[in-house]
């Protein structure tokens, strides 16, 4: 797929326009450290604290983190291979699943969620900085975070090198220190007033990891091999997410905090402000990833425009939004992302590896395929029926539908939406894909 003949400004930097002719400079360690940095996030302890609240148990919380992050890491690794195999960014890869026009729907959704994530990252960076300094400087931290993230998005492969050479080691030291401090304190019983159950907690942990699946191919398209892409992303992000989600779970038990106060609790530890400052600087790479991936998603729609100008525009938008709003309902934001992208990438993985045998047409002439679209819809509905969520209006509809369909046999509380919709989505994709292949063969025979 080459939408234009314009060449990149440098053979070692990402192309400026949409093309599959990309430099293959990233090995396993490059990608392991990149995804490890992405997985080390201030959102990690926040998500872990939510998991602890959902389970009401230290050990169940840790197990939910392990299971949820493990499921999410496998989905992330599978999505990473799309880029290394095709050379296309993530949303352009979905041309192979839905066709050129069909890929526009997930592209628009991905742009919306990435702008939201970039905004949330900038907000959480500013809030953590304010916890160390003063509220009056919040605007400055928002502007600095937005500016640095945008600059990194302009030179994405150069930023990967910086993360690999410097930040990974500083972050590792800060992480070890925080774990030692949190684990040195005795654990207390967790509150039971907000318990939803083990599997809802797994869903929350998995959604936090799967949220990066729509971004994976934007970076692994520069991978030297498929194995390096899969292992680097799944292990790097999965292990980091397990560690930082677990930090939040343990912090709830030992520091007596919750999801809203966990960052402040970590700052108040001896030298905690220094460790949090290191993580604060590293958090900018999360915002950078979302700005750059929004750019790559936009390239699926306007592939002829220089990505650097798109990144600058997106960075300005995200920074402007971060200046005007506060952090919203984080839990339901994660669930909403999970309900859309968990079944989408489950379908994509099943179709790519099983149905299409890793041969996707990602060109500008790729034709619409109805079978994956129907499988995606089936998986989405399955997710909503198992976990309607709590969004006003939206969840009410799915709760009522759930009650109508399962009046005699209610959905069991142990049934998790994430693994349920992954299984259903993959089965639907394979079965419908075989129907599509038989139809194609019959049409060829009839000619």
N, C-alpha and C positions, 0 to 999 in steps of 0.2 A: 504494500500500500504506500503510494507516494502521491499525496494530493498536490504537491508542487515540487518543482525542480530546484528550489532555492536550497543552498547548502548551509550547514551550520557555520557560525563564525569561527569555531575552533573544533578540531577533531577530537578533543578531549572533554568537550562540554556538550550538554544536551542540545539537540537541534532547536532552531528558533521557530520552525514551522512543523506542521504535522507530517511525519514521515516514519517509516520503519527502518530507515537507514541510519542507525544510531551507533555511537561508540560503545563497544562491549568491554568496559574497563573494570567492572566490579566482580571480585571473587567472593568466596565464602566469608572470609573474615571482614571484608568491607561491608557486606550486607548484614552480617551478624552484629557488628558494632552499630551500624546505622539503625537497624530495627531494635536493638537493645536500647539505644538512646531514645527512640520513639516510645518504647514501652516504659521507660523510666519517666514518670510524669507525676506532677502534683495532683492530678486527677486520680492516680492510683490509690493513695490512702483514703481519698474521699469515697471512691467506689468500694474499697475494702470495708470502710466504716458502714456503708449501706448494707453490704453483704452480712456483716456482723449483726446489724439491726434486724435483718430479714430472718436470720436463723436463730438469734437469741442464744447462740452457743459459740464459744471459741473454737472448738474442734470441728463442729459442723461448718462453721464459717470458713475455716482453712480448707476443709475438704471441698466445699462448694467452689472456692477459688481455684483449687487444683483441677476439678472436673470442668468447670466453666471455661477457664483459660486454655485447658487442653483441647476442648472442642473448638474454641475460637481459633487457636493456633493452627489446627489442621485445615480449617477453612481458609485462613490467611495464607498458609503455605500453598494450598492448591491454587488460589487466585494469583499468587506470585508467579507461578509457572506460565500463566497466560502471557505475561510480558516477555519473559525470557524466550519463549517459543516463537512468538509472532513478531517481536520487536515493536509492538504498538503500545501506546499508553492504555490505561485501564478501560476507559469508556469506549475508546476506539476498538478495543478487543471485543467488546460486546456486540460489535457489528457481526461477528461470527456467530453470535447466539440469536440475535433478533433482526439482523439485517441493518443496513445503513439508517433507514428511517426509524425502524423499531428501537434502535439503540438510543434515540433521542430522549425517550421517556426516562430511563434510568440515569441518563446524563444530566437532565434537568434536576432530578431528585438529588443526584450526587453534588451538583453545584450548590444547591440549597443547603445540604447538610454540611458541606465543607466550609462554606462561608460561616455557617452557624458554629462549627467547631473552631474555626480560626478565631472568631469573635470570643467564644468561651475561653479559649486558651489565653488570649490577650487579657481578658478580664481576670482569670485566676492568677496570672502572673502579676498583675497590678495589685490584686488583693493580698497576695503573699508578700509583695514588696512593702505594702502599706503596714502589714503586721510587723515588719522589721523596722520601719521608719515612721511615717506619719500619713494620715489620710489626705492632707493638703497636697501631697505629691502624687496622688493617684493618677492625675491626668498626664503627668510627665512619664510615669512608668508605662502607661497605655501607649503613648506616642513612641517611646523608645522600643517597646516590644514589637509594635506594629512595623516600625521602620526596619529593625534588624531582621525580622521574619521576612519582610518583603525583599530586602537585599539578598538574603540567603536564597530565596526563590528565584531571583534573577540568575544566580550562578549555582544551580542545584548540585552538580557533581563536585564542584569545588568545595561546597559546604559539607558534602559527605567526607571528604578528605580531612577537613578540620575536625569534624566530630570524631573520626577514627583516631587521629593522632593525639588529640588533646583532651577533649571533653570526657571521653569514656573513662579515663583514669581518674580524673577529679570526681566524677559522679560516683564511681565505684567506691572511692574512699569515703565520700559523704554518706553513701548508702549504708556501708558497713557500720559507720559510727551511729547512725540513727537506729539501726537494728540492735546494736549492743545496748544503747541507752534504753530502748523500749523493752527489750527482753530482760533487762536487769531488775525490773520492777515486778512485784507480785501481781498475778492475775486476779480479777474480781469477777463475780457473777455478772452476766450481761443483762440489761433490761429486757423484759418480756412484753412490753406494751406495744411494740411495733413488729412483732413476729409474723411473717407471711409463710415461711416454710423453706425447706432446703432447696427444692427445685426452682422456685422463683429467684432465689439467690444465685443459683447456677445460671439462670437466664440473664441476670444482671451482669455477672462476670463475663459470660460469653459475649454479650452484646458489646461490652467495652473493648474486646479484642476484635470482634468481627467488624466493628466500625472502621477498622483500617483496611479491610479487604478491598473496598472500592478504590483504594489508593495504591495497592501493592504493585501492580504492573507498571505504574508510572516510574518506579525506580528499578524494578527487576528487568525491565526492557534493556537495561545496560548490563545485565548479568552475563558472565561468560558461559555459564552452563545452567541447565534446568535444575540440577541437583543443588547447586550453590544458591539458586533463587529460593527453592523450597526450604532447604535446611536453614539458610541464613535468616529468612523471615520468620519461619515457624519457631525456631529455637530462640533467636534473638528477642523477638517481641514476646513470645510465650513465657520464657523464663523471667524476663524483666517484669511482665505484668503479674505473674504469680508472686514475685518478690514484693512488689509495691502494693498490690491488693492485700497481701498477707500482712504487710506493715500496718495498713489501716485496720484490719481485723484485730491484730494484737494491741494496737494503740487504744482501741475502744475498751479492751479488757484490762489493760494495765494503767492507762492514763485517765480512765473514766470520762472519755469524751464521746462525741458523736460525729456524724458526717459534716455538720456545720462548723464544728469547733476543732476538728482533727488537725488542721494545718496550724492553727494557733497553739494547740497543745504541743505539737512537735517543735515549734519555735521556742517555747518556754523551757525546753530541755537545756541542760548545761551545754553551751556552745551550739545549741540547736539552730540559732539564727544563722551561724556561719554555714552549717550544713545545708540549711534551707536556701541560703543565698546561692550556693553552688547549683542546687537543683533548680532554683529560680532562673539562673542563666541558661541552664540546659533546657528548660521548658520552652524556650524560644524555638527549639527545633520542631516542637509539635505544631506551633503556629505556622512555621515555615512549611512543614509538610502539607498542611491544609491549604495554604495559599498556593503553593506550587501545584498541588493536585486539582485545585479548582481551575487553575490555568490549563492543565492537561485535559480536564473534562470539557472546558470551553473550546479547546482545539478540535474536539470531535464535531463541534458545530461550526466553528470559524477557523479552520486549520491553516488558513493562509496568512493570518495575522501574527506578527512577531510576539512570541510568548512573553517577552520581557515587559512589553507595554501592558499586556493583560495582567501580569502579576502585580505590577505597580497599581493598576486600577483596583484590583481585588484587595490588595493590602490597604489601600486608602478606605475602601468601603468597610472592611472588617474593623479597622481602627476607629472609624467614625461611629460605627454601631457600638463598639466597646466603650466609647466615651459617654454614650447616652443611656445605656441600660445597665442593670445589675444581673448577676448570675441567676438564671431562672430555675425551673423545675428540672434538675439534672437527671433524676431517676427516670422520669417519663420520657425525656429526650432520648435516653439510651434505649429504652424499650421501643420507642417509635422507630429508631434506626434499625434495631434488631428485627422488628416485624417486617421491614421492607427488604433489607439487605441480606439477612440470614437465608431466607428461601431463594433469593435471587442468585446468590453465589453458590448455594447448594445445587441449584439447577445448572448453573454454569459449569461447575466442576464435573457433575455427572455427564453433561453433554460433551464437554471438551475431552475428557479422558475415555469415556465409554462409548458414546454415540458417534462423535465426530473423529475419534482416534487422533486427537491433537492437530486436526487439520481444519482450521477456521478460515473463512474468507473475511478478512478485515479491510477489504478495499472499499472505495467509495461507491462501488456498484453492487455490494453485497445485498442479497434479496432477503425479504422478510420471511421468518420461519415462525409459524403459528404454534408449533408443538412446545418449544421452550417457554413461550409467552403464557400458554395455558398452564404449564407446570408451575411457573412462577406464581400465577394467580392461585392455584390450588394450595401451594405452600404458604402463601400469605394468609389465606383464609384459615388454614389449619392453625397457624400461629395465633391469630386473633381469637379463634374459638377456644383455644387452651388458655390463653392469657389476654383477656380483653383490655387489661390495663385500667387506668383511672382517669383518663383524659375526658373531661366533661363533654357530653354529647356523643363523641366517638365510641367510648367504651360502653356507654349505655346501650347503643344499638347492638354491639356484639354480645353483651351480657344477655340481652333479651333473646337474641338468636340462639345463643348457647342453651338457654333454658327451654326454648321450643324444641330444638333438635335432640337434646339429651334430657328430656323431662323425666323419663323413667330411670335413666342411668346417668347421673351427673358426672361431669369430668372429674376424675380422681385428683386429689390435691398433690399427689406425688408425680403427676404427669407434667414434665417440663416442656414449655413451648419451643425451646431452642432445639433440643435433640429430636423432638417429635416432628417439627416442621422440616428439619434437615432430612430425616428418613423419608417422609412423605414426598418432599420436593424431589429428591433424587430418584425415588421409585417412579414418580410421575414423569420425570424427564427421560428416564431410560425407556419406559413403556411407550410413551408417546413418540419418542425418537425412533423406536423400532417400527412403529406404525408409519411414520414418515418415510423411513427407508424403504419399506415394502411398497408404499404408494409410488415412490420414485421409480423403483424397479419395474413395477407394473406398467407405469406410463412409458418407460423406455421400451418394454416388450411390445406394447400396443402400437408403437410407431412402426 
